[in-house]
Amino acid sequence: QGDAGGASELLERSLPQVLEQDAWFDILWAGHAAAAGIAMLGGDDAAAQAVLDRGLALAERRRLQRLSARLQVHRIELLLPRGDVTHATAIADALDLPALHARFEAVDRRVADAAWLAHWRVHLARGQGPRDQADAATTLAARIETWAAEGSALQAIEGLLLLAQVERQRGEPGAGARALDRALSLAVPAQ
């Protein structure tokens, strides 16, 4: 645990072998996301983007639409924190995230939910006004309750982290702190 170099070495050896075989979406997605994450931790944005490019090429060759959608959404998720809002919004607009969410809602909720969250991240990164921020907070809060009721803890946590950001932008630090506290309680039950 905590050995990014060792994890990177393991992925470099194993991921090409997995890619040569038929593999499930979950394995392909996890391998590419982990490799991109390790590259980002190492400060190598170009390597992270290259991993995603290779994953997208694989998805295209094998006609794996879920993998393609999830990797493209992940690219947006990686671009926004580093401040590349223009590139992230261009990809989001090309993907039409609300349509992507609708398309995958019945097929794979994880992909659909990732598209929904990315849509709101992009929406907020565009610097919406106070009314839009209030609408975003209301919409996020409702979706978080749905995820929590369904037992979708990971989505609820991601939603709460995004809600905390919205509340901070709105000048509501108390509401943001409550969202973070709830995210922590979902992440570490009985704490």
Solvent accessible surface area in square Angstrom, and as a share of the most:
residue,aa,sasa,rsa
1,Q,230,1.02
2,G,89,0.85
3,D,89,0.46
4,A,45,0.35
5,G,53,0.51
6,G,30,0.29
7,A,42,0.32
8,S,28,0.18
9,E,99,0.44
10,L,101,0.50
11,L,32,0.16
12,E,124,0.55
13,R,140,0.51
14,S,40,0.26
15,L,21,0.10
16,P,66,0.42
17,Q,119,0.53
18,V,45,0.26
19,L,40,0.20
20,E,136,0.61
21,Q,112,0.50
22,D,141,0.73
23,A,29,0.23
24,W,193,0.68
25,F,23,0.09
26,D,67,0.35
27,I,81,0.41
28,L,0,0.00
29,W,47,0.17
30,A,55,0.43
31,G,9,0.09
32,H,2,0.01
33,A,19,0.15
34,A,45,0.35
35,A,16,0.13
36,A,0,0.00
37,G,27,0.25
38,I,30,0.15
39,A,15,0.12
40,M,48,0.22
41,L,144,0.72
42,G,67,0.65
43,G,62,0.60
44,D,67,0.35
45,D,49,0.25
46,A,78,0.61
47,A,36,0.28
48,A,0,0.00
49,Q,26,0.12
50,A,39,0.30
51,V,10,0.06
52,L,0,0.00
53,D,73,0.38
54,R,139,0.51
55,G,0,0.00
56,L,37,0.19
57,A,47,0.36
58,L,3,0.02
59,A,1,0.01
60,E,141,0.63
61,R,166,0.61
62,R,75,0.27
63,R,204,0.75
64,L,58,0.29
65,Q,110,0.49
66,R,77,0.28
67,L,1,0.00
68,S,26,0.17
69,A,5,0.04
70,R,29,0.11
71,L,0,0.00
72,Q,48,0.21
73,V,0,0.00
74,H,26,0.12
75,R,24,0.09
76,I,0,0.00
77,E,30,0.13
78,L,24,0.12
79,L,1,0.00
80,L,23,0.11
81,P,114,0.72
82,R,101,0.37
83,G,54,0.52
84,D,42,0.22
85,V,49,0.28
86,T,111,0.64
87,H,79,0.35
88,A,0,0.00
89,T,17,0.10
90,A,58,0.45
91,I,27,0.13
92,A,5,0.04
93,D,91,0.47
94,A,89,0.69
95,L,33,0.16
96,D,70,0.36
97,L,3,0.01
98,P,72,0.45
99,A,51,0.40
100,L,11,0.05
101,H,23,0.10
102,A,71,0.55
103,R,128,0.47
104,F,7,0.03
105,E,65,0.29
106,A,104,0.81
107,V,100,0.58
108,D,9,0.05
109,R,83,0.30
110,R,119,0.43
111,V,0,0.00
112,A,0,0.00
113,D,1,0.01
114,A,8,0.06
115,A,0,0.00
116,W,25,0.09
117,L,2,0.01
118,A,0,0.00
119,H,54,0.24
120,W,31,0.11
121,R,52,0.19
122,V,3,0.02
123,H,41,0.18
124,L,4,0.02
125,A,37,0.29
126,R,112,0.41
127,G,60,0.58
128,Q,43,0.19
129,G,36,0.34
130,P,112,0.70
131,R,187,0.68
132,D,50,0.26
133,Q,25,0.11
134,A,36,0.28
135,D,65,0.34
136,A,0,0.00
137,A,8,0.06
138,T,97,0.56
139,T,50,0.29
140,L,0,0.00
141,A,41,0.32
142,A,61,0.47
143,R,52,0.19
144,I,1,0.01
145,E,91,0.41
146,T,63,0.37
147,W,0,0.00
148,A,35,0.27
149,A,93,0.72
150,E,89,0.40
151,G,61,0.59
152,S,26,0.17
153,A,43,0.33
154,L,137,0.68
155,Q,29,0.13
156,A,0,0.00
157,I,27,0.14
158,E,63,0.28
159,G,0,0.00
160,L,5,0.02
161,L,88,0.44
162,L,5,0.03
163,L,20,0.10
164,A,10,0.07
165,Q,65,0.29
166,V,0,0.00
167,E,14,0.06
168,R,162,0.59
169,Q,66,0.29
170,R,92,0.34
171,G,54,0.51
172,E,80,0.36
173,P,104,0.66
174,G,36,0.35
175,A,23,0.18
176,G,6,0.06
177,A,58,0.45
178,R,160,0.59
179,A,6,0.05
180,L,90,0.45
181,D,95,0.49
182,R,82,0.30
183,A,4,0.03
184,L,105,0.52
185,S,57,0.37
186,L,53,0.27
187,A,57,0.44
188,V,60,0.35
189,P,96,0.60
190,A,113,0.88
191,Q,167,0.74
